[in-house]
């Protein structure tokens, strides 16, 4: 398995005077000379520099204490996750998979070689513990694609020790500024090398004009969700917390935007994309739904008095959860590695590059959005009222679940309009979210009862007492009844806010 390190660092320009005296930085007891290392790194990217456009770097480096392949994924300003693999002749498949949502089927080839002479110092506290590593790097860049080109510069890099307080970097920067050192104008050595060797400037999302028309707002929303999908892909592959849920939400938001704003974007183009987004959401849903169920049932077991937990309930629940999770995870990775998923990303790119705008796209948001939102809210109204008129039981459960999905769609449609309409949709959006949350609680109870029946059956077959599963099932029935009792009031509030 690849080794991952959270890298928190800052870079500064250097006038070749070396490193200022940092012994007076608060908390520093000693500055220890670690010697000089020669580093040789070859950076890989597509011909059109897709990784660089996303502030991602992939390199093969020799020299120093961490020779090998390094993939750096941005987390925040000055903060990246560095994922490492041992040296080899070709890009490791694990790292290649993590950039696949950006690279797609394009080839990764060498684009830049950076050779650095690194003079390293360790800043340590009174106990000798490392606070930060500071280096003066003399860099020589040689472009390997795009006609060649070279550049040289010197920079100072300050990297926080693992588990260190980021505020310490502020103290180091204060001392550096007093010595006349200033922050570098580039987030990475590669970014500077590409710029200074004739690389083309990569477009950034913050360069786009502010949305004006209805079409501008809808496309900005869709683009943000497409970007979220692409950016979350590596996190899902790495099994990072909440990543599957967030990617699933991005797919749902896009589907809702396409559905609600059919007068803005031509449905003959968006409907096939919507269908593929629904497919992907379904594949992601298996993992997410199981995660929610496992947490809910485990929490319910934890709330029971010990005498009501009869038999190896926790062990069975743990084994059931691990088996379901393993199956779901393997399925997700297969999906992300498949051509159907890559084709979906390509379709979204094409739609955004040449949007299928209809006449309403040129209209004023204040005219177009309210009509679409009223229509979405009317759909919710019909479903909620139908569910309330349905006797308790399976049919009502299904009706409430449909109402929940449409309430979520209406809320996402309001999110599209919020930047343009402001307060006019903020309160209705909040009340719709409250309604959706209540309906979600009901659906979680329905699914939990089904899972508890499955667990009880497994326990019975194994000769175990199934009392606890029955008890939890009964409690879930009570919780569902409570949400159904609260629903009319929640719906009345949501309907009043939606109608203004």
Wavefront OBJ file of the C-alpha trace (Angstrom):
o trace
v 0.000 0.000 0.000
v 1.224 3.511 -0.864
v 2.598 5.648 1.938
v 0.753 8.947 2.477
v 2.042 12.045 4.192
v 0.228 15.327 4.849
v 2.608 18.046 3.696
v 2.184 21.553 5.125
v 4.772 23.948 3.773
v 5.515 27.465 2.582
v 7.886 28.663 -0.102
v 9.860 31.902 -0.283
v 12.048 33.666 -2.792
v 15.758 33.822 -2.031
v 18.360 36.357 -3.154
v 21.135 33.767 -2.823
v 22.241 35.130 0.558
v 21.411 31.788 2.145
v 19.170 31.159 5.125
v 18.553 33.959 7.650
v 19.224 33.227 11.319
v 16.148 31.417 12.678
v 17.363 30.750 16.205
v 15.219 33.578 17.542
v 11.967 32.059 16.235
v 9.618 31.434 19.166
v 9.916 27.814 20.345
v 13.175 27.068 18.527
v 16.009 25.884 20.758
v 18.460 24.841 18.032
v 18.986 24.960 14.297
v 20.666 21.740 13.218
v 22.617 21.406 9.975
v 21.498 18.275 8.072
v 23.910 18.637 5.165
v 23.405 19.023 1.447
v 21.529 16.632 -0.858
v 21.351 16.476 -4.640
v 17.836 15.780 -5.904
v 16.851 14.828 -9.444
v 13.134 14.791 -10.248
v 11.280 14.111 -13.482
v 7.687 15.376 -13.546
v 4.977 13.629 -15.539
v 1.818 15.078 -17.077
v -0.344 14.863 -20.170
v 0.641 16.775 -23.299
v -1.890 19.485 -22.453
v -0.750 19.602 -18.790
v -4.023 18.516 -17.149
v -2.372 17.721 -13.826
v -0.657 21.099 -13.658
v -4.001 22.776 -14.371
v -5.349 21.088 -11.215
v -2.253 21.935 -9.117
v -1.317 18.239 -9.001
v 2.255 17.043 -9.346
v 3.488 13.550 -10.208
v 7.235 12.975 -10.120
v 9.928 10.336 -10.024
v 12.765 11.543 -7.806
v 16.162 10.186 -6.867
v 18.454 11.511 -4.156
v 17.587 12.523 -0.611
v 15.898 10.437 2.041
v 12.595 9.882 0.228
v 13.570 8.776 -3.274
v 10.688 7.288 -5.224
v 7.470 8.255 -6.958
v 5.524 11.125 -5.367
v 1.986 12.225 -6.172
v 0.918 15.490 -4.527
v -2.789 16.286 -4.283
v -3.882 19.749 -3.093
v -5.815 19.934 0.178
v -5.716 23.680 0.926
v -3.359 26.594 0.381
v 0.112 25.398 1.359
v -1.216 21.949 2.234
v -1.020 18.791 0.141
v -1.244 15.043 0.545
v 1.933 13.397 -0.731
v 1.390 9.775 -1.747
v 4.581 7.780 -2.236
v 5.536 4.616 -4.050
v 8.991 2.999 -4.415
v 11.218 3.734 -7.379
v 10.348 1.947 -10.613
v 10.747 2.572 -14.320
v 7.102 3.376 -14.994
v 4.312 5.312 -13.291
v 2.936 3.043 -10.540
v -0.591 1.850 -11.267
v -1.756 3.015 -7.828
v -0.749 6.593 -8.601
v -2.026 6.394 -12.152
v -5.466 5.439 -10.827
v -5.529 8.447 -8.505
v -5.169 10.878 -11.409
v -7.404 9.008 -13.850
v -10.358 11.382 -13.464
v -8.084 14.152 -14.760
v -5.953 12.234 -17.218
v -8.721 9.978 -18.638
v -7.169 7.971 -21.484
v -4.332 10.406 -22.208
v -0.721 9.271 -21.787
v 1.454 10.477 -18.911
v 4.856 11.515 -20.229
v 7.877 13.413 -18.836
v 7.344 17.186 -19.088
v 9.969 18.670 -16.763
v 13.225 17.780 -15.062
v 14.214 19.611 -11.882
v 17.657 19.152 -10.392
v 18.083 20.729 -6.988
v 20.909 21.189 -4.551
v 19.197 21.227 -1.170
v 20.856 22.632 1.970
v 18.756 21.405 4.909
v 18.287 22.692 8.472
v 16.112 21.255 11.238
v 14.382 23.575 13.687
v 14.043 21.714 17.000
v 12.611 22.582 20.407
v 14.240 22.261 23.835
v 13.506 18.518 23.934
v 15.103 17.993 20.548
v 11.794 17.364 18.800
v 11.538 18.489 15.200
v 9.386 21.565 14.609
v 10.067 22.148 10.931
v 12.518 21.400 8.160
v 13.936 24.433 6.373
v 15.875 24.137 3.138
v 17.587 26.417 0.677
v 17.087 24.924 -2.775
v 19.121 25.886 -5.819
v 16.908 24.693 -8.668
v 17.752 24.049 -12.306
v 14.704 23.379 -14.505
v 14.766 21.784 -17.944
v 11.588 21.449 -19.979
v 11.265 18.022 -21.599
v 8.283 18.844 -23.792
v 6.882 21.793 -25.670
v 10.084 22.902 -27.374
v 12.477 22.830 -24.453
v 13.568 25.761 -22.294
v 15.396 26.105 -18.996
v 15.443 28.245 -15.873
v 17.336 28.591 -12.596
v 16.371 30.074 -9.236
v 16.914 29.749 -5.505
v 14.111 29.371 -2.995
v 13.579 28.711 0.689
v 11.134 25.993 1.702
v 9.740 25.549 5.213
v 7.905 22.269 5.878
v 6.070 21.677 9.153
v 6.969 18.538 11.093
v 4.370 15.766 11.165
v 1.671 16.636 13.666
v 3.027 20.149 14.172
v 1.005 23.280 14.844
v 0.560 25.282 11.598
v 0.799 28.456 13.686
v 4.519 27.735 14.035
v 4.939 28.507 10.343
v 3.623 31.996 11.053
v 6.441 32.506 13.552
v 9.038 31.345 11.023
v 7.563 33.600 8.356
v 7.685 36.573 10.700
v 11.410 36.070 11.137
v 11.961 35.551 7.417
v 10.084 38.735 6.561
v 12.145 40.704 9.033
v 15.198 39.485 7.128
v 13.704 40.692 3.858
v 12.548 37.301 2.557
v 9.181 37.293 0.772
v 6.700 34.524 -0.132
v 7.197 32.902 -3.510
v 4.735 33.652 -6.274
v 4.173 29.989 -7.152
v 2.600 27.126 -5.178
v 5.227 24.605 -6.317
v 8.571 24.285 -8.043
v 6.859 22.729 -11.035
v 4.450 25.648 -11.409
v 7.380 28.068 -11.484
v 9.342 25.866 -13.875
v 6.432 25.641 -16.302
v 5.979 29.393 -16.205
v 9.640 30.291 -16.621
v 10.299 27.784 -19.408
v 7.488 28.985 -21.622
v 4.565 26.923 -20.376
v 1.088 28.131 -21.213
v -0.917 29.682 -18.430
v -3.558 27.275 -17.214
v -7.146 28.607 -16.878
v -8.526 28.788 -13.356
v -12.101 28.752 -12.170
v -11.723 32.131 -10.445
v -10.885 33.710 -13.816
v -14.419 33.204 -15.063
v -16.808 36.151 -15.252
v -19.539 36.491 -12.639
v -22.811 34.835 -13.689
v -25.320 37.272 -15.203
v -27.936 35.373 -17.174
v -29.965 32.404 -16.036
v -27.807 30.191 -18.234
v -24.661 31.537 -16.574
v -25.961 30.568 -13.140
v -27.078 27.086 -14.160
v -23.812 26.338 -15.944
v -21.745 27.668 -13.018
v -23.605 25.300 -10.698
v -23.195 22.302 -13.002
v -19.513 23.106 -13.503
v -18.944 23.271 -9.741
v -20.517 19.835 -9.288
v -18.531 18.367 -12.187
v -15.362 19.758 -10.614
v -16.346 18.277 -7.252
v -16.808 14.833 -8.836
v -13.402 14.956 -10.471
v -11.680 16.248 -7.334
v -13.347 13.655 -5.099
v -12.369 10.728 -7.317
v -8.935 10.241 -5.666
v -10.500 10.581 -2.208
v -13.051 7.858 -2.982
v -10.291 5.586 -4.263
v -8.334 6.247 -1.058
v -11.446 5.508 1.021
v -11.327 8.880 2.777
v -14.125 9.714 5.189
v -17.346 11.061 3.645
v -15.862 11.080 0.131
v -18.397 8.641 -1.341
v -21.279 10.618 0.115
v -19.960 13.908 -1.235
v -19.432 12.497 -4.723
v -22.929 11.060 -4.691
v -24.350 14.442 -3.674
v -22.514 16.098 -6.576
v -24.160 13.693 -9.029
v -27.575 14.363 -7.504
v -27.118 18.109 -7.664
v -26.300 17.950 -11.354
v -29.270 15.704 -12.052
v -31.541 18.105 -10.191
v -30.215 21.099 -12.109
v -30.747 19.359 -15.454
v -34.274 18.306 -14.435
v -35.406 21.614 -12.932
v -33.999 23.820 -15.677
v -35.115 22.074 -18.847
v -36.167 25.463 -20.219
v -32.522 26.549 -19.897
v -30.620 23.463 -21.120
v -31.912 21.267 -23.920
v -33.098 17.985 -22.417
v -32.258 16.029 -25.576
v -28.643 16.609 -24.569
v -28.968 16.560 -20.765
v -31.330 13.584 -20.367
v -28.730 10.979 -21.456
v -26.221 12.565 -19.080
v -28.822 12.548 -16.308
v -29.356 8.835 -16.869
v -25.634 8.150 -16.484
v -25.443 10.318 -13.375
v -28.321 8.298 -11.921
v -26.396 5.103 -12.667
v -23.290 6.423 -10.930
v -25.269 7.650 -7.916
v -26.782 4.178 -7.616
v -23.366 2.542 -7.619
v -22.111 4.964 -4.984
v -25.302 4.597 -2.981
v -24.737 0.987 -2.016
v -21.643 1.937 -0.032
v -23.126 5.076 1.460
v -26.444 3.481 2.456
v -24.667 0.631 4.188
v -22.390 3.065 6.014
v -25.419 4.948 7.356
v -27.151 1.735 8.402
v -24.111 0.334 10.196
v -23.644 3.557 12.157
v -27.323 3.759 13.032
v -27.645 0.161 14.239
v -24.342 0.253 16.119
v -25.462 3.425 17.864
v -28.788 1.835 18.788
v -27.030 -1.215 20.261
v -24.795 1.078 22.270
v -27.823 2.776 23.803
v -29.280 -0.484 25.127
v -28.722 -1.626 28.716
v -26.222 -4.528 28.791
v -28.883 -7.006 29.886
v -30.853 -6.374 26.675
v -27.912 -7.178 24.397
v -28.372 -10.950 24.211
v -25.800 -13.019 22.359
v -22.850 -11.949 20.182
v -24.780 -9.010 18.694
v -21.817 -6.662 18.339
v -19.604 -9.322 16.781
v -22.276 -10.269 14.259
v -22.964 -6.642 13.425
v -19.249 -6.004 12.950
v -18.821 -9.020 10.649
v -21.946 -8.080 8.670
v -20.728 -4.494 8.299
v -17.239 -5.472 7.168
v -18.569 -7.934 4.600
v -21.035 -5.440 3.136
v -18.467 -2.656 3.130
v -15.847 -4.810 1.405
v -18.284 -5.802 -1.340
v -19.395 -2.202 -1.880
v -15.849 -0.882 -1.951
v -14.707 -3.396 -4.571
v -17.711 -2.471 -6.666
v -16.968 1.260 -6.483
v -13.347 0.787 -7.551
v -14.484 -1.335 -10.489
v -16.889 1.435 -11.497
v -14.260 4.183 -11.250
v -11.869 2.096 -13.340
v -14.479 1.441 -16.003
v -14.917 3.114 -19.360
v -18.553 3.988 -18.645
v -17.514 6.312 -15.818
v -14.816 7.965 -17.948
v -17.343 8.422 -20.752
v -19.645 10.202 -18.307
v -16.884 12.622 -17.312
v -16.142 13.266 -20.979
v -19.843 13.921 -21.652
v -19.950 16.475 -18.857
v -16.852 18.191 -20.234
v -18.434 18.356 -23.686
v -21.706 19.719 -22.320
v -19.934 22.500 -20.441
v -17.639 23.316 -23.359
v -20.593 23.646 -25.756
v -23.697 24.075 -23.579
v -27.046 23.247 -25.210
v -28.674 26.556 -24.250
v -32.331 27.254 -24.891
v -34.113 30.595 -25.129
v -34.677 30.923 -21.369
v -30.913 30.762 -20.781
v -30.609 34.392 -21.902
v -33.408 35.487 -19.589
v -33.156 37.309 -16.294
v -32.772 34.995 -13.289
v -35.521 36.925 -11.476
v -37.950 35.846 -14.199
v -36.855 32.289 -14.966
v -35.876 30.854 -11.580
v -39.130 31.489 -9.648
v -41.167 29.604 -12.259
v -38.861 26.591 -12.119
v -38.832 26.585 -8.317
v -42.634 26.836 -8.113
v -42.897 23.820 -10.392
v -40.426 21.810 -8.291
v -42.274 22.725 -5.101
v -45.614 21.738 -6.631
v -44.236 18.260 -7.315
v -43.173 17.943 -3.688
v -46.585 19.142 -2.519
v -48.407 16.497 -4.518
v -46.184 13.679 -3.248
v -46.257 14.713 0.413
v -50.014 15.116 0.451
v -50.459 11.775 -1.302
v -48.201 10.123 1.295
v -50.134 11.695 4.174
v -53.381 10.348 2.709
v -51.947 6.833 2.419
v -52.549 4.450 5.354
v -49.420 3.486 7.362
v -47.503 0.600 5.830
v -45.341 -0.242 2.857
v -47.227 1.986 0.411
v -46.819 4.993 2.678
v -43.121 4.181 3.164
v -42.615 4.186 -0.606
v -44.597 7.411 -1.013
v -42.615 9.170 1.703
v -39.357 8.054 0.115
v -40.456 9.514 -3.237
v -41.416 12.751 -1.496
v -38.003 12.874 0.118
v -36.228 12.526 -3.229
v -38.313 15.302 -4.777
v -37.794 17.557 -1.734
v -34.078 17.079 -2.169
v -34.389 17.902 -5.870
v -36.324 21.079 -5.054
v -33.668 22.152 -2.543
v -30.871 21.618 -5.055
v -32.821 23.593 -7.650
v -33.031 26.423 -5.121
v -29.261 26.199 -4.595
v -28.795 27.027 -8.274
v -30.951 30.124 -7.893
v -29.633 31.261 -4.504
v -26.692 33.387 -5.789
v -29.121 35.329 -7.989
v -32.220 35.503 -5.752
v -30.612 35.634 -2.307
v -33.065 35.933 0.603
v -35.978 35.078 -1.655
v -34.911 31.426 -1.627
v -32.771 31.090 1.518
v -35.648 30.580 3.954
v -37.659 28.262 1.678
v -34.456 26.305 1.044
v -33.876 25.856 4.791
v -37.443 24.707 5.438
v -37.216 22.269 2.531
v -33.983 20.921 4.010
v -35.739 20.433 7.370
v -38.530 18.536 5.628
v -36.024 16.454 3.701
v -34.172 15.633 6.928
v -37.378 14.403 8.549
v -38.227 12.280 5.521
v -34.658 10.980 5.502
v -34.990 9.899 9.117
v -38.079 7.941 8.150
v -36.338 6.242 5.235
v -33.333 5.358 7.414
v -35.741 3.658 9.793
v -37.314 1.678 6.953
v -33.912 0.492 5.757
v -32.732 -0.267 9.301
v -35.693 -2.539 9.885
v -34.876 -4.476 6.728
v -31.246 -4.823 7.840
v -32.303 -5.966 11.310
v -34.486 -8.659 9.780
v -31.493 -9.848 7.771
v -29.288 -9.888 10.882
v -31.938 -11.705 12.906
v -32.196 -14.355 10.216
v -28.437 -14.872 10.203
v -28.387 -15.101 13.998
v -31.233 -17.642 14.015
v -29.478 -19.840 11.464
v -26.340 -19.746 13.618
v -28.328 -20.832 16.685
v -28.043 -17.413 18.369
v -30.733 -15.570 20.291
v -32.416 -12.956 18.052
v -34.154 -11.068 20.885
v -32.026 -7.926 20.561
v -32.677 -7.569 16.827
v -36.422 -7.773 17.452
v -36.166 -5.161 20.179
v -34.265 -2.810 17.897
v -36.804 -3.432 15.138
v -39.636 -2.411 17.453
v -37.785 0.746 18.454
v -37.287 1.619 14.794
v -41.018 1.245 14.243
v -41.586 3.745 17.055
v -39.083 6.183 15.540
v -40.786 5.959 12.164
v -44.182 6.580 13.758
v -42.735 9.668 15.453
v -41.482 11.101 12.176
v -44.835 10.444 10.523
v -46.564 12.264 13.372
v -44.238 15.272 12.980
v -44.523 15.364 9.197
v -47.767 17.382 8.772
v -46.394 20.298 10.782
v -43.013 20.222 8.991
v -44.784 20.159 5.654
v -47.035 23.070 6.620
v -43.974 25.171 7.464
v -42.179 24.216 4.239
v -45.260 24.936 2.132
v -45.789 28.339 3.776
v -42.154 29.357 3.244
v -42.166 28.113 -0.350
v -45.268 30.143 -1.163
v -43.673 33.271 0.302
l 1 2 3 4 5 6 7 8 9 10 11 12 13 14 15 16 17 18 19 20 21 22 23 24 25 26 27 28 29 30 31 32 33 34 35 36 37 38 39 40 41 42 43 44 45 46 47 48 49 50 51 52 53 54 55 56 57 58 59 60 61 62 63 64 65 66 67 68 69 70 71 72 73 74 75 76 77 78 79 80 81 82 83 84 85 86 87 88 89 90 91 92 93 94 95 96 97 98 99 100 101 102 103 104 105 106 107 108 109 110 111 112 113 114 115 116 117 118 119 120 121 122 123 124 125 126 127 128 129 130 131 132 133 134 135 136 137 138 139 140 141 142 143 144 145 146 147 148 149 150 151 152 153 154 155 156 157 158 159 160 161 162 163 164 165 166 167 168 169 170 171 172 173 174 175 176 177 178 179 180 181 182 183 184 185 186 187 188 189 190 191 192 193 194 195 196 197 198 199 200 201 202 203 204 205 206 207 208 209 210 211 212 213 214 215 216 217 218 219 220 221 222 223 224 225 226 227 228 229 230 231 232 233 234 235 236 237 238 239 240 241 242 243 244 245 246 247 248 249 250 251 252 253 254 255 256 257 258 259 260 261 262 263 264 265 266 267 268 269 270 271 272 273 274 275 276 277 278 279 280 281 282 283 284 285 286 287 288 289 290 291 292 293 294 295 296 297 298 299 300 301 302 303 304 305 306 307 308 309 310 311 312 313 314 315 316 317 318 319 320 321 322 323 324 325 326 327 328 329 330 331 332 333 334 335 336 337 338 339 340 341 342 343 344 345 346 347 348 349 350 351 352 353 354 355 356 357 358 359 360 361 362 363 364 365 366 367 368 369 370 371 372 373 374 375 376 377 378 379 380 381 382 383 384 385 386 387 388 389 390 391 392 393 394 395 396 397 398 399 400 401 402 403 404 405 406 407 408 409 410 411 412 413 414 415 416 417 418 419 420 421 422 423 424 425 426 427 428 429 430 431 432 433 434 435 436 437 438 439 440 441 442 443 444 445 446 447 448 449 450 451 452 453 454 455 456 457 458 459 460 461 462 463 464 465 466 467 468 469 470 471 472 473 474 475 476 477 478 479 480 481 482 483 484 485 486 487 488 489 490 491 492 493 494 495 496 497 498 499 500
